[in-house]
Amino acid sequence: MADNHAFDVVSEINHSEMHNAVVQAQHELAVRFDFKGTRASIEFNKKDNTLTLLADHKGQLDTVIQVLKEKMSRRGVPVGALRRGKLEEASHDTVREVLTLHTGIDTDDARKMIKDIKQLKLKVQAQIMDDKLRVTGKKIDDLQAVIAHLKANGPEYPLQFVNFA
């Protein structure tokens, strides 16, 4: 039996599932009657973790976002990872919005999570490692209490708990 147990807190998305969700959303936009003859489209840039959405007007753009969110949730991609950008006017009387996908834990959020963990008064240690947070402790029950606390009181973007050992 191990002396210390640990887990990592990360915020990631599965890029292949995200790609599949975008392809499914593009297909739905192509076949839906209310999108026939419109310029509605979705482009996924894997390198920059951005999605560029184009539509004829704001209402249609909101519908495109709703279709994308539905496909993401069906593929198991956390919808909370989407960060909406600024709505901008594009060419040919269309509107464009760039959405970013949040990955990694921000340093400020990691510090806040460490502070919250220390306030639980459990015998665990937390440390920042690049864009993730490692929590170690002797008792598995303490680590599970930390996970439950972070699920309830964590940041607004989705968290995953991995490498539980």
URMOVEN-V176212 format. One record per run of one state. SS is the DSSP state (hx for helix, st for strand, lp for the rest). FROM is the first residue (numbers start at 0). TO is the last residue. If there is no record, write none. Layout:
ss:SS from:FROM to:TO
ss:SS from:FROM to:TO
This chain:
ss:lp from:0 to:3
ss:st from:4 to:9
ss:lp from:10 to:13
ss:hx from:14 to:30
ss:lp from:31 to:31
ss:hx from:32 to:34
ss:lp from:35 to:39
ss:st from:40 to:44
ss:lp from:45 to:48
ss:st from:49 to:54
ss:lp from:55 to:56
ss:hx from:57 to:74
ss:lp from:75 to:77
ss:hx from:78 to:80
ss:st from:81 to:82
ss:lp from:83 to:86
ss:st from:87 to:89
ss:lp from:90 to:92
ss:st from:93 to:100
ss:lp from:101 to:105
ss:hx from:106 to:118
ss:lp from:119 to:122
ss:st from:123 to:128
ss:lp from:129 to:130
ss:st from:131 to:136
ss:lp from:137 to:138
ss:hx from:139 to:152
ss:lp from:153 to:158
ss:st from:159 to:161
ss:lp from:162 to:164
